[in-house]
Amino acid sequence: VEKGTPVPRLVQQQLRILSRAVSQCADSVVITDRNGRIEYVNPAFERLTGYQSHEARGNLAGNKRPAPVRARAGTEGNGRHGNNQITCGIRG
């Protein structure tokens, strides 16, 4: 949705539901721009990595993330390494 464009009520409601779901998800959620720079992390990311959202924002995600983020990511309580990723793109 472009700036200044009215957003229909249904779309606003769906965005609120999606936002709540992502923020309450027990799994780490990281949203990046097209260049891989982190734009958003949910509270689970903060809890699992020890990084606050303002510390992660602007850093590169994935294999290009800074060494401190890689070092803290590690195991997430299920005994497996926490590198499972779902990647999708939204063109806008």
VMD Tcl script that draws the C-alpha trace (Angstrom):
set ca {
  {0.00 0.00 0.00}
  {1.47 3.32 -1.04}
  {1.67 6.25 1.37}
  {-1.41 8.43 1.19}
  {-3.58 5.65 -0.23}
  {-6.69 4.92 1.86}
  {-6.60 1.41 3.34}
  {-9.94 -0.42 3.37}
  {-11.29 -1.39 6.80}
  {-11.00 -5.14 6.08}
  {-7.33 -4.79 5.13}
  {-6.66 -2.83 8.34}
  {-8.35 -5.58 10.38}
  {-6.32 -8.31 8.63}
  {-3.08 -6.39 9.24}
  {-3.89 -6.07 12.96}
  {-4.57 -9.83 13.21}
  {-1.35 -10.67 11.37}
  {0.63 -8.25 13.52}
  {-0.70 -9.82 16.73}
  {0.00 -13.34 15.46}
  {3.61 -12.51 14.56}
  {4.29 -10.67 17.81}
  {2.78 -13.49 19.93}
  {4.38 -16.35 17.99}
  {6.65 -18.57 20.13}
  {9.08 -18.95 17.21}
  {11.53 -16.29 16.17}
  {10.30 -14.11 13.30}
  {12.68 -11.87 11.35}
  {11.48 -9.66 8.50}
  {14.06 -8.23 6.13}
  {14.11 -5.90 3.16}
  {15.13 -7.10 -0.30}
  {18.81 -6.64 0.58}
  {18.59 -8.85 3.68}
  {18.69 -6.02 6.22}
  {16.54 -6.69 9.28}
  {13.48 -4.44 9.53}
  {11.53 -6.29 12.25}
  {12.04 -8.99 14.86}
  {9.37 -10.33 17.20}
  {9.67 -10.75 20.99}
  {10.60 -14.45 20.57}
  {13.68 -13.40 18.57}
  {14.65 -11.08 21.43}
  {14.13 -13.83 24.01}
  {16.01 -16.51 22.02}
  {18.98 -14.39 20.92}
  {19.29 -11.87 23.75}
  {19.21 -9.00 21.23}
  {16.62 -6.23 21.47}
  {14.82 -5.24 18.26}
  {16.70 -1.93 18.01}
  {20.02 -3.84 18.15}
  {19.02 -6.23 15.34}
  {17.35 -3.67 13.06}
  {19.56 -2.68 10.13}
  {21.88 -5.69 10.41}
  {22.12 -8.30 7.66}
  {20.18 -11.51 8.30}
  {21.00 -15.11 7.39}
  {24.56 -16.11 6.68}
  {25.60 -12.48 6.49}
  {24.52 -11.57 10.00}
  {27.16 -10.08 12.32}
  {29.26 -12.49 14.41}
  {27.60 -11.51 17.75}
  {24.16 -12.49 16.40}
  {25.51 -15.81 15.07}
  {27.16 -16.54 18.41}
  {23.96 -15.96 20.40}
  {21.56 -17.79 18.05}
  {22.57 -21.37 19.00}
  {20.11 -23.93 20.36}
  {16.51 -22.95 21.07}
  {15.41 -25.36 23.79}
  {14.38 -28.15 21.41}
  {17.91 -29.53 21.12}
  {18.23 -28.52 17.49}
  {20.32 -25.72 16.07}
  {18.13 -22.65 15.55}
  {18.76 -22.04 11.86}
  {15.45 -23.24 10.41}
  {14.19 -20.50 8.13}
  {11.11 -19.79 6.09}
  {11.82 -17.29 3.36}
  {9.23 -15.47 1.34}
  {9.14 -12.25 -0.60}
  {6.49 -9.59 -0.77}
  {6.70 -7.26 -3.70}
  {5.37 -3.83 -3.08}
}
mol new
graphics top color blue
foreach p $ca { graphics top sphere $p radius 0.5 }
foreach p [lrange $ca 0 end-1] q [lrange $ca 1 end] { graphics top cylinder $p $q radius 0.2 }
display resetview
